[in-house]
Amino acid sequence: MALDEPNEDDSVINQTGYTILVDPQTRDVVDQSGGLTIDYVDEDHQKGYLLRLNKTADGGCGTSGGGCSGCG
């Protein structure tokens, strides 16, 4: 994750005061997974933004039963 200026082909998402830029390759991965959840965690052992791909009914990558055994 990096701070950046939008490129021509980026998706620009404005949500609750934040602007998120998503490049086309990442957008494809997020779309295929069923979406993305972004949380902020502030715990003793972990602090920062936590990004989680949502799983689709087939596990997000064509496998049944959830999980991803052969992505990428």
Secondary structure, DSSP 4 states (H G I P E B T S, - for coil): ----PPPTT-EEEEETTEEEEE-HHHHHHHHHHT-EEEEEEE-SS-EEEEEEEPP-TTTTTT-TTSS-SS--
